[in-house]
Amino acid sequence: MVGGDGDRHMRGMSCLLTGIELFPGNIQGGSDTPAGWAKGISIDQEIKKHLQSHEATRTRFGSLEFGVGVSDRADPWTRMSYAGPNLPVAPTDDPYRMYSKLYGQLRGKQSVLGIIDQVKEDLKKVSQKVSPEDRQILDEHATLIREMEREFAEGKGRSHTSTPALESGIANQNDNLPTLGRMQIELLVNSFVNDFARVATLQYTKSVGQARMNWLDIKEGHHGLSHEPNNNEDAVNKLTKINNWFAGELAHLVKRLSETPEPGGEGTLLDNTIVVWTNELGKGNNHTLNDIPFALVGGGLNFKMGRSLNLNGVAHNRLHLALAHGFGHHLETFGNPKLSQGGPLDLS
């Protein structure tokens, strides 16, 4: 379990893919000490960096971050992907914005490139006038800008298959989450078909969010229900119904991957993809960060599937190491080194 500052919802969300503590900060949770952003990169972004460092696996975006019902605020409860220490990556939870990002016109790209040029010049001017610590932060921003330039450069002249047709006029609001989620799944699958990215995250809602699953005829907020005791049979039934719905959305994603041929290769996208489904807490009503379930689907890394493993409290850093090694990225540790002891899990 990742300890340190911040309440367990904050650590559950922002440490889930980073495997490392939060910085001290001024964001106060429901208990414990206040905290800031995570101290390290998340595993999705680490794998992205590895793939982008090789010509054969480099893509236009490297990674894409999809969201569904996330973006009304920015704090450790809402961010699971990190480009580095103190660098949260915001998911795009408006499918129309994501569509524009993926298939926007060149004129829009030229406008953004003009802004990037200006920002580069500003960073050069400022970097000579700040402390070494602040200069390191500016260098990190400069690296992100160079990555954006490369994304645009590698996207020029690249053909793509027909774009997915999105239903128009779907407002980004609670009761439309099922439709918005399916739209994002279509965009995600299509981005893999076009090799826009080889890493993607799909985040549904946020920690301590108050999503209401009205489409399931459940009027209480999801977060409130998750705090009910185990002997509240009505709450347990409703939470089971909600979890079944989320499982159904995972099944839909897997189905879309399984029925989509691998472009230029053998089998389907699912045969060449690993899907990881997880949650920020092991159990809502006691806020435990132990026994968090991770479900893996797909043949992309040749893990042995079709089984259930009880790993008896093993830190999930070792799972992240196994994912990295599966992509040929042979890290010795990931996140907090103490939580990486034992190396990558053997999932073959």
Secondary structure by P-SEA (a helix, b strand, c coil): cccccccaaaaaacccccccccccccccccccbbbcccccccaaaaaaaaaaacccccccccbbbbbcccccccccccccccccccbbbbbbccaaaaaaaacccaaaaaaaaaaaaaaaaaaaaaaacccaaaaaaaaaaaaaaaaaaaaaaaaccccccccccccccccccccaaaaaaaaaaaaaaaaaaaccccbbbbbccccccccccccccccccaaaaaaccccaaaaaaaaaaaaaaaaaaaaaaaaaaaacccccccccccccbbbbbbcccccccccccccbbbbbbccccccccccccccccccaaaaaaaaaaaaccccccccccccccccccccc
